[in-house]
Amino acid sequence: MARYSRRLPTCLLLILHTFLISGALTCSIARAAEKKPALDEARARLERAKTPVERARAQCQISDVVLKEVKDNVSLNDTKTLSDWLEQYRSAISSARDTMVTSGRDPARDPDGYKDLEILLRQHINTLATWKRKASDTRPIDDTLVVAIGIQKQMMDLLFPVIGEELNKK
């Protein structure tokens, strides 16, 4: 009897350990499975979008999902993978900018879309700057920051034009 009582805690620990590992694997698999549909869902939203504002917002959502994917699953030291994901990000924010700029909407009277992109970029620029401090090769992040900062500045200039420039145009 004493012999079995010593083995019982060991067996229980082994069962508990197996249970915890299988639970962790299930959570990891579930999280990985959730990410792909999020990106697919955002792309489907873009396909369904009819107005420029809806299209720009869908492109903003795609860029946001891509950055979250990088944050959760890409090492900042894996330059090739990081570059590939950040290229998708740059493409999404550039498309959102192009959509709004070519829409014919006046950002002063109808700021939706312009404002959404500017606010999102402000948040993303902070995230990218933080990543830059942690990465060994900052080139992909630097390239992305240049594009994001340029688009964010362009949105600010469109939303809040300098009064002196407006007077010179008249």
ZICORCOR-V720756 format. One record per backbone hydrogen bond with DSSP energy under -1.0 kcal/mol. CO is the residue of the C=O (numbers start at 0). NH is the residue of the N-H. E is the energy in kcal/mol with one decimal. If there is no record, write none. Layout:
co: {CO | CO}
nh: {NH | NH}
e: {E | E}
This chain:
co: {0 | 1 | 3 | 6 | 7 | 8 | 9 | 10 | 11 | 12 | 13 | 14 | 15 | 16 | 17 | 18 | 19 | 20 | 21 | 22 | 23 | 24 | 25 | 26 | 27 | 28 | 29 | 30 | 31 | 32 | 33 | 34 | 35 | 36 | 37 | 38 | 39 | 40 | 41 | 42 | 43 | 44 | 50 | 51 | 52 | 53 | 54 | 55 | 56 | 57 | 58 | 59 | 60 | 61 | 62 | 63 | 64 | 65 | 66 | 67 | 68 | 69 | 74 | 76 | 77 | 78 | 79 | 80 | 81 | 82 | 83 | 84 | 85 | 86 | 87 | 88 | 89 | 90 | 91 | 92 | 93 | 94 | 95 | 96 | 97 | 105 | 110 | 112 | 113 | 114 | 115 | 116 | 117 | 118 | 119 | 120 | 121 | 122 | 123 | 124 | 125 | 126 | 127 | 128 | 130 | 130 | 137 | 138 | 139 | 140 | 141 | 142 | 143 | 144 | 145 | 146 | 147 | 148 | 149 | 150 | 151 | 152 | 153 | 154 | 155 | 161 | 162 | 163 | 164 | 165}
nh: {4 | 5 | 7 | 10 | 11 | 12 | 13 | 14 | 15 | 16 | 17 | 18 | 19 | 20 | 21 | 22 | 23 | 24 | 25 | 26 | 27 | 28 | 29 | 30 | 31 | 32 | 33 | 34 | 35 | 36 | 37 | 38 | 39 | 40 | 41 | 42 | 43 | 44 | 45 | 46 | 47 | 48 | 54 | 55 | 56 | 57 | 58 | 59 | 60 | 61 | 62 | 63 | 64 | 65 | 66 | 67 | 68 | 69 | 70 | 71 | 72 | 73 | 77 | 78 | 81 | 82 | 83 | 84 | 85 | 86 | 87 | 88 | 89 | 90 | 91 | 92 | 93 | 94 | 95 | 96 | 97 | 98 | 99 | 100 | 101 | 109 | 114 | 116 | 117 | 118 | 119 | 120 | 121 | 122 | 123 | 124 | 125 | 126 | 127 | 128 | 129 | 130 | 131 | 132 | 133 | 134 | 141 | 142 | 143 | 144 | 145 | 146 | 147 | 148 | 149 | 150 | 151 | 152 | 153 | 154 | 155 | 156 | 157 | 158 | 159 | 165 | 166 | 167 | 168 | 169}
e: {-1.8 | -1.2 | -1.7 | -2.6 | -2.7 | -2.5 | -2.2 | -2.6 | -2.7 | -2.7 | -2.3 | -2.4 | -2.5 | -2.3 | -2.4 | -2.1 | -2.3 | -2.4 | -2.1 | -2.2 | -2.3 | -2.6 | -2.4 | -2.5 | -2.2 | -2.2 | -1.7 | -1.3 | -1.1 | -1.1 | -1.6 | -1.9 | -2.7 | -3.4 | -2.0 | -2.2 | -2.4 | -2.2 | -1.7 | -1.9 | -1.9 | -1.2 | -2.5 | -2.9 | -2.6 | -2.2 | -2.4 | -2.3 | -2.2 | -2.3 | -2.3 | -2.3 | -2.6 | -2.5 | -2.2 | -2.2 | -2.3 | -2.2 | -2.7 | -2.4 | -2.6 | -2.0 | -1.7 | -1.3 | -2.8 | -2.6 | -2.1 | -2.4 | -2.7 | -1.8 | -1.4 | -1.9 | -2.7 | -2.2 | -2.1 | -2.4 | -2.2 | -2.2 | -2.1 | -2.2 | -2.8 | -2.6 | -2.0 | -2.9 | -2.2 | -3.5 | -3.1 | -2.2 | -2.3 | -2.6 | -2.2 | -2.5 | -2.0 | -1.6 | -2.6 | -3.0 | -1.4 | -1.8 | -3.0 | -2.4 | -1.9 | -2.3 | -2.3 | -1.2 | -1.0 | -1.6 | -3.3 | -2.6 | -1.7 | -2.8 | -2.3 | -1.7 | -2.9 | -2.9 | -2.0 | -2.5 | -2.6 | -2.5 | -2.1 | -2.4 | -2.2 | -2.7 | -2.1 | -2.7 | -2.9 | -1.5 | -2.1 | -1.8 | -1.4 | -1.1}
